[in-house]
């Protein structure tokens, strides 16, 4: 597995954990946690897509 695919796997794991945090916050009844989880998912996805574009431009993907 090359470095680019490893980095993208880390981003995928971070996105899964952020989505799980939303579910946990719903179960706990924490509105602040739900909002923080949604923001975390958005940030992880935005940075992952930027990184994927960077890797594609460098020819690593």
DSSP file (Angstrom, degrees, kcal/mol; ACC not computed):
  #  RESIDUE AA STRUCTURE BP1 BP2  ACC     N-H-->O    O-->H-N    N-H-->O    O-->H-N    TCO  KAPPA ALPHA  PHI   PSI    X-CA   Y-CA   Z-CA
    1    1 A X              0   0    0      0, 0.0     2,-0.0     0, 0.0     0, 0.0   0.000 360.0 360.0 360.0 124.7    0.0    0.0    0.0
    2    2 A X     >  -     0   0    0      1,-0.1     4,-1.8    58,-0.1     5,-0.2  -0.253 360.0-100.8 -78.8 172.8    1.5    3.3   -1.0
    3    3 A X  H  > S+     0   0    0      1,-0.2     4,-2.4     2,-0.2     5,-0.2   0.866 117.8  55.2 -63.1 -39.8    1.6    6.4    1.1
    4    4 A X  H  > S+     0   0    0      1,-0.2     4,-2.2     2,-0.2    -1,-0.2   0.905 109.0  47.0 -63.4 -42.3   -1.4    8.1   -0.6
    5    5 A X  H  > S+     0   0    0      2,-0.2     4,-1.8     1,-0.2    -1,-0.2   0.860 110.9  52.9 -69.1 -34.0   -3.7    5.2   -0.1
    6    6 A X  H  X S+     0   0    0     -4,-1.8     4,-1.8     2,-0.2    -2,-0.2   0.916 109.7  48.3 -65.2 -42.9   -2.7    4.9    3.6
    7    7 A X  H  X S+     0   0    0     -4,-2.4     4,-2.0     1,-0.2    -2,-0.2   0.902 111.1  50.2 -64.1 -41.5   -3.4    8.6    4.1
    8    8 A X  H  X S+     0   0    0     -4,-2.2     4,-2.1     1,-0.2    -1,-0.2   0.841 107.6  54.2 -67.4 -32.1   -6.8    8.3    2.5
    9    9 A X  H  X S+     0   0    0     -4,-1.8     4,-2.2     2,-0.2    -1,-0.2   0.880 106.9  51.6 -67.0 -37.1   -7.6    5.2    4.7
   10   10 A X  H  X S+     0   0    0     -4,-1.8     4,-2.3     2,-0.2    -2,-0.2   0.912 109.6  49.4 -64.4 -42.7   -6.8    7.4    7.7
   11   11 A X  H  X S+     0   0    0     -4,-2.0     4,-2.3     2,-0.2    -2,-0.2   0.892 109.7  52.0 -63.3 -39.1   -9.2   10.1    6.5
   12   12 A X  H  X S+     0   0    0     -4,-2.1     4,-2.2     2,-0.2    -2,-0.2   0.906 109.9  48.7 -63.8 -41.1  -11.9    7.4    5.9
   13   13 A X  H  X S+     0   0    0     -4,-2.2     4,-2.3     2,-0.2    -2,-0.2   0.895 110.4  51.2 -64.7 -39.9  -11.5    6.1    9.4
   14   14 A X  H  X S+     0   0    0     -4,-2.3     4,-2.1     1,-0.2    -2,-0.2   0.888 109.7  50.4 -64.2 -38.6  -11.7    9.7   10.8
   15   15 A X  H  X S+     0   0    0     -4,-2.3     4,-2.2     2,-0.2    -2,-0.2   0.902 110.0  50.0 -66.2 -40.7  -14.9   10.2    8.8
   16   16 A X  H  X S+     0   0    0     -4,-2.2     4,-2.3     1,-0.2    -2,-0.2   0.920 111.5  48.3 -63.5 -43.4  -16.4    7.0   10.2
   17   17 A X  H  X S+     0   0    0     -4,-2.3     4,-1.8     1,-0.2    -1,-0.2   0.873 110.3  51.6 -65.6 -36.7  -15.5    8.0   13.7
   18   18 A X  H  X S+     0   0    0     -4,-2.1     4,-1.1     2,-0.2    -1,-0.2   0.894 110.5  48.6 -66.6 -39.1  -17.0   11.5   13.2
   19   19 A X  H  X S+     0   0    0     -4,-2.2     4,-1.5     1,-0.2     3,-0.3   0.882 109.9  52.0 -67.3 -37.5  -20.3    9.9   12.0
   20   20 A X  H  X S+     0   0    0     -4,-2.3     4,-2.5     1,-0.2    -1,-0.2   0.851 103.1  59.1 -65.2 -33.7  -20.4    7.6   14.9
   21   21 A X  H  X S+     0   0    0     -4,-1.8     4,-2.1     1,-0.2    -1,-0.2   0.836 101.8  54.5 -65.9 -30.6  -20.0   10.6   17.2
   22   22 A X  H  X S+     0   0    0     -4,-1.1     4,-2.2    -3,-0.3    -1,-0.2   0.940 109.8  46.4 -65.5 -46.0  -23.2   12.0   15.8
   23   23 A X  H  X S+     0   0    0     -4,-1.5     4,-2.2     1,-0.2    -2,-0.2   0.892 112.0  50.5 -63.0 -40.2  -25.0    8.8   16.6
   24   24 A X  H  X S+     0   0    0     -4,-2.5     4,-2.1     1,-0.2    -1,-0.2   0.895 110.1  50.4 -64.9 -38.9  -23.6    8.7   20.1
   25   25 A X  H  X>S+     0   0    0     -4,-2.1     5,-2.3     2,-0.2     4,-1.4   0.864 108.5  52.0 -68.0 -35.8  -24.6   12.3   20.7
   26   26 A X  H  <5S+     0   0    0     -4,-2.2    -1,-0.2     2,-0.2    -2,-0.2   0.925 111.2  47.5 -63.8 -43.6  -28.1   11.6   19.6
   27   27 A X  H  <5S+     0   0    0     -4,-2.2    -2,-0.2     1,-0.2    -1,-0.2   0.866 114.8  45.8 -65.5 -35.5  -28.3    8.7   22.0
   28   28 A X  H  <5S-     0   0    0     -4,-2.1    -1,-0.2    -5,-0.2    -2,-0.2   0.674 109.8-124.5 -80.7 -17.4  -26.9   10.9   24.8
   29   29 A X  T  <5 +     0   0    0     -4,-1.4     2,-0.8     1,-0.2    -3,-0.2   0.776  56.9 150.1  80.3  27.6  -29.2   13.7   23.9
   30   30 A X     >< -     0   0    0     -5,-2.3     4,-1.7     1,-0.2    -1,-0.2  -0.835  27.4-175.3 -99.7 109.0  -26.4   16.3   23.5
   31   31 A X  H  > S+     0   0    0     -2,-0.8     4,-2.3     2,-0.2     5,-0.2   0.897  88.1  53.1 -68.6 -39.7  -27.3   19.0   21.0
   32   32 A X  H  > S+     0   0    0      1,-0.2     4,-2.4     2,-0.2    -1,-0.2   0.890 108.6  50.6 -62.5 -39.0  -23.9   20.5   21.2
   33   33 A X  H  > S+     0   0    0      2,-0.2     4,-2.3     1,-0.2    -1,-0.2   0.870 108.6  51.9 -66.0 -37.4  -22.3   17.1   20.5
   34   34 A X  H  X S+     0   0    0     -4,-1.7     4,-2.3     2,-0.2    -2,-0.2   0.935 111.8  46.0 -64.0 -46.0  -24.5   16.6   17.4
   35   35 A X  H  X S+     0   0    0     -4,-2.3     4,-2.3     1,-0.2    -2,-0.2   0.912 113.2  49.6 -64.5 -42.1  -23.5   20.0   16.1
   36   36 A X  H  X S+     0   0    0     -4,-2.4     4,-2.3     1,-0.2    -1,-0.2   0.881 110.6  51.2 -63.9 -37.9  -19.8   19.3   16.8
   37   37 A X  H  X S+     0   0    0     -4,-2.3     4,-2.4     2,-0.2    -2,-0.2   0.898 109.4  49.1 -66.0 -40.8  -20.1   16.0   15.1
   38   38 A X  H  X S+     0   0    0     -4,-2.3     4,-2.2     2,-0.2    -2,-0.2   0.915 112.5  48.1 -64.8 -42.6  -21.7   17.4   12.0
   39   39 A X  H  X S+     0   0    0     -4,-2.3     4,-2.5     1,-0.2    -2,-0.2   0.901 110.7  52.1 -63.6 -40.3  -19.0   20.1   11.8
   40   40 A X  H  X S+     0   0    0     -4,-2.3     4,-2.6     2,-0.2     5,-0.2   0.906 108.7  50.1 -63.3 -41.8  -16.3   17.4   12.3
   41   41 A X  H  X S+     0   0    0     -4,-2.4     4,-2.5   -23,-0.2     5,-0.2   0.929 111.7  48.5 -62.2 -44.5  -17.7   15.3    9.4
   42   42 A X  H  X S+     0   0    0     -4,-2.2     4,-2.5     1,-0.2    -2,-0.2   0.916 112.9  47.4 -61.9 -43.7  -17.7   18.4    7.1
   43   43 A X  H  X S+     0   0    0     -4,-2.5     4,-2.5     2,-0.2     5,-0.2   0.923 112.6  48.5 -65.3 -44.1  -14.1   19.3    8.1
   44   44 A X  H  X S+     0   0    0     -4,-2.6     4,-2.3     1,-0.2    -2,-0.2   0.924 113.6  46.8 -63.2 -44.3  -12.9   15.7    7.6
   45   45 A X  H  X S+     0   0    0     -4,-2.5     4,-2.5    -5,-0.2     5,-0.2   0.913 112.3  50.1 -65.0 -42.1  -14.6   15.4    4.2
   46   46 A X  H  X S+     0   0    0     -4,-2.5     4,-2.0    -5,-0.2    -2,-0.2   0.933 114.0  44.0 -63.1 -44.9  -13.3   18.8    3.0
   47   47 A X  H  X S+     0   0    0     -4,-2.5     4,-2.4     1,-0.2    -1,-0.2   0.873 112.8  52.7 -68.9 -34.8   -9.7   18.1    3.9
   48   48 A X  H  X S+     0   0    0     -4,-2.3     4,-2.4    -5,-0.2    -2,-0.2   0.911 110.2  47.0 -66.6 -41.2   -9.9   14.6    2.5
   49   49 A X  H  X S+     0   0    0     -4,-2.5     4,-2.1     2,-0.2    -2,-0.2   0.880 112.2  50.4 -68.5 -35.9  -11.2   15.8   -0.9
   50   50 A X  H  X S+     0   0    0     -4,-2.0     4,-2.0    -5,-0.2    -2,-0.2   0.915 112.4  47.4 -64.2 -42.1   -8.5   18.5   -0.9
   51   51 A X  H  X S+     0   0    0     -4,-2.4     4,-2.6     2,-0.2    -2,-0.2   0.881 109.8  52.8 -66.9 -38.1   -5.8   15.9   -0.2
   52   52 A X  H  X S+     0   0    0     -4,-2.4     4,-2.5     2,-0.2    -1,-0.2   0.906 109.3  49.2 -64.1 -40.7   -7.2   13.6   -2.8
   53   53 A X  H  X S+     0   0    0     -4,-2.1     4,-2.4     2,-0.2    -1,-0.2   0.900 111.1  50.3 -63.5 -40.2   -7.0   16.4   -5.4
   54   54 A X  H  X S+     0   0    0     -4,-2.0     4,-1.6     2,-0.2    -2,-0.2   0.920 112.1  46.6 -64.3 -44.1   -3.4   17.1   -4.3
   55   55 A X  H  X>S+     0   0    0     -4,-2.6     5,-2.6     2,-0.2     6,-0.7   0.887 112.0  51.0 -64.9 -38.7   -2.5   13.4   -4.7
   56   56 A X  H ><5S+     0   0    0     -4,-2.5     3,-0.7     1,-0.2    -2,-0.2   0.900 108.9  50.9 -65.8 -40.0   -4.2   13.1   -8.0
   57   57 A X  H 3<5S+     0   0    0     -4,-2.4    -1,-0.2     1,-0.2    -2,-0.2   0.832 110.8  49.3 -65.6 -32.0   -2.3   16.2   -9.3
   58   58 A X  H 3<5S-     0   0    0     -4,-1.6    -1,-0.2    -5,-0.2    -2,-0.2   0.572 115.4-118.4 -82.5  -9.0    1.0   14.7   -8.1
   59   59 A X  T <<5S+     0   0    0     -3,-0.7    -3,-0.2    -4,-0.6    -2,-0.1   0.706  78.3 124.0  81.6  20.9    0.1   11.4   -9.9
   60   60 A X      <       0   0    0     -5,-2.6    -4,-0.2     1,-0.2   -55,-0.2   0.665 360.0 360.0 -88.3 -17.1    0.1    9.3   -6.7
   61   61 A X              0   0    0     -6,-0.7    -1,-0.2    -9,-0.1    -5,-0.1   0.403 360.0 360.0-105.8 360.0   -3.5    8.0   -7.2
